[in-house]
Amino acid sequence: MTTENAVRIRGVAASPGVAHGPWVRYERTAPVSKGRVADADAEAARLLAAAEVVGKASERLADEVSAAGHADEAKVFLAHAMMARDPDLLEAAVARIRAERIDAIAAIAGAAAAVADQLRALGDELLAGRATDVVDVGDRIARELAGLASAGLRLDRPSIVVAEDLPPSVTATLPRERLLGIALEASSPTAHAAILARAYGIPAVVGASGLLASLATSPGSALALDGESGEVLISPTRDDVVRYEARAHSIAQGRGRDLEEAALPAMTTDGVVVELLANIGSPGEAAGAIAIGARGVGLFRTEFLFLERATPPSEDEQADAYGEVVAAFAPQPVTIRLLDVGGDKPIPYLPLKDEANPFLGVRALRLAERQPEIFVTQLRACYRAALKGPVKIMAPMVADAGDVATLRRLASRARSELAASGRPIAVAELGVMLEIPSAILTADTYARDIGFVSLGTNDLLQYTLAADRGNAALERYRDPLHPALLQLVRLAVQAADRSGIALSVCGEMAGDPEAALALVGLGVRALSMAPASIPHVRRAIRAATNSDLERVAVTSLGDASADDVRARLRERHRLR
């Protein structure tokens, strides 16, 4: 600790909690290539043998993680096992051996780096996070070829681990009894290192630009991090440490308060009730969402079943995964979103043409014309899962009544096939995600043919303001309280009311307490968000008066900017 001011770095929150103490840096040391080889066939055989060793080691690591009570996180390493045996990756490495006469170490490192670069270039945070997995697997194969032990990190005392990025295989094997926290200069909250940190309850901050350079000039310094705010402090002062310890105490109290309030309704002071639902991406997230007070699932992302594998998931595998969540939440409803992929999320078994702008191309439900079996199989699994509790099926990337007709046709075929096979069928409500402005503007033409709509405000904002979500230069267009988006929300609420169907919001906007109040004022009565946001939104709603919210929301429709709207909400509701 020092008496001078600490160096403050702003990163991205990845895993909640605070930590302070000494730090240890992890640096990946690449195995050294032995140069050119004379016998390409023998070197290729050596590569394949090493890849199989790594595949089996990944399966053992998956068993260890699962045995520790983290079955969902164990799937990370089952995916690593498949990557190690991936024919495309291995064939690319073998091609390098044959064409360049380089050894297998250089070949697998180059092939893995090329795949990782392709993933990073797609501009999708989830896939960019998976680039680290590919590099991790390639490195492990290279180390096996070189006869080196697996990369790891020894912690002689409780410490915070810092790195450019942290391979999942290293994250999973760190001694958790001495791991205080993780601070990464790169990475993202959706990367597997962050996912594992959350599963293990380890505070983590990612995207802390400048961290390693600052630490290089402060050897022996202490470190502090806040995994909820994204703050990292180098050489924290005594006052900083006191503040962090108080913050740790507050977090512990806050978590207790969150659980105590889980049963309270999200009801305004004048009696308007808002249903708070959870956005989840795997069955393992269900228990935590229920504990914190989620009244169902407003968005169950299903991509986890389809990515990072060589073959599509079977109907049985899907039915089991969906059914697990449905059973956990019953009798509350679970909204299952159909597969949402496109050219930006390549899948080996789903060949897609390269597109100049995949976000405006053939993706999600638009793939049904070329790949109907993918969706029919998924729909069959959804109807089977509905035997365990209420299910809603939601189609993404719907633009108009023609797309709704496609959804209904696929659903009819799925039900007919199940009936023909003698399988029991349960009722599941069909609905669509409103993320394209045209779907809102033409809602009256199809809304009576479906049971619900849900506003996907992340993409709706992107398409409304022509602002790429991945372009940092367009930051000012990313605020969901932009009056243009509020106008569309109001139109969607009015269209749903006219047709007598349910409407919810499942974008990140729903988890922002200020934005949530604006949505309630516009007539939204169901909000779906990351489970961690539920307590904050519930408190904001319980402290507000709906009649005030309505007046503020209507007035905000005429504001010039999102900043104006936020200022109006803060002035009225004393929000920070």
Secondary structure as GFF3:
##gff-version 3
##sequence-region A 1 576
A	DSSP	beta_strand	7	10	.	.	.	ID=ss1
A	DSSP	beta_strand	12	15	.	.	.	ID=ss2
A	DSSP	beta_strand	18	25	.	.	.	ID=ss3
A	DSSP	alpha_helix	40	67	.	.	.	ID=ss4
A	DSSP	alpha_helix	71	84	.	.	.	ID=ss5
A	DSSP	alpha_helix	87	100	.	.	.	ID=ss6
A	DSSP	alpha_helix	104	120	.	.	.	ID=ss7
A	DSSP	alpha_helix	125	146	.	.	.	ID=ss8
A	DSSP	beta_strand	159	163	.	.	.	ID=ss9
A	DSSP	alpha_helix	168	173	.	.	.	ID=ss10
A	DSSP	three_ten_helix	176	178	.	.	.	ID=ss11
A	DSSP	beta_strand	179	184	.	.	.	ID=ss12
A	DSSP	alpha_helix	192	200	.	.	.	ID=ss13
A	DSSP	beta_strand	204	206	.	.	.	ID=ss14
A	DSSP	alpha_helix	211	216	.	.	.	ID=ss15
A	DSSP	beta_strand	222	226	.	.	.	ID=ss16
A	DSSP	beta_strand	231	234	.	.	.	ID=ss17
A	DSSP	alpha_helix	238	260	.	.	.	ID=ss18
A	DSSP	beta_strand	266	267	.	.	.	ID=ss19
A	DSSP	beta_strand	273	280	.	.	.	ID=ss20
A	DSSP	three_ten_helix	283	285	.	.	.	ID=ss21
A	DSSP	alpha_helix	286	291	.	.	.	ID=ss22
A	DSSP	beta_strand	297	300	.	.	.	ID=ss23
A	DSSP	three_ten_helix	303	305	.	.	.	ID=ss24
A	DSSP	alpha_helix	315	329	.	.	.	ID=ss25
A	DSSP	beta_strand	334	337	.	.	.	ID=ss26
A	DSSP	three_ten_helix	358	360	.	.	.	ID=ss27
A	DSSP	three_ten_helix	364	369	.	.	.	ID=ss28
A	DSSP	alpha_helix	372	385	.	.	.	ID=ss29
A	DSSP	three_ten_helix	386	388	.	.	.	ID=ss30
A	DSSP	beta_strand	391	395	.	.	.	ID=ss31
A	DSSP	alpha_helix	401	420	.	.	.	ID=ss32
A	DSSP	beta_strand	429	434	.	.	.	ID=ss33
A	DSSP	alpha_helix	437	441	.	.	.	ID=ss34
A	DSSP	three_ten_helix	443	445	.	.	.	ID=ss35
A	DSSP	three_ten_helix	447	449	.	.	.	ID=ss36
A	DSSP	beta_strand	452	455	.	.	.	ID=ss37
A	DSSP	alpha_helix	457	465	.	.	.	ID=ss38
A	DSSP	three_ten_helix	472	477	.	.	.	ID=ss39
A	DSSP	alpha_helix	483	499	.	.	.	ID=ss40
A	DSSP	beta_strand	502	505	.	.	.	ID=ss41
A	DSSP	three_ten_helix	508	511	.	.	.	ID=ss42
A	DSSP	alpha_helix	513	521	.	.	.	ID=ss43
A	DSSP	beta_strand	526	529	.	.	.	ID=ss44
A	DSSP	three_ten_helix	531	533	.	.	.	ID=ss45
A	DSSP	alpha_helix	534	542	.	.	.	ID=ss46
A	DSSP	alpha_helix	546	556	.	.	.	ID=ss47
A	DSSP	alpha_helix	562	573	.	.	.	ID=ss48
###
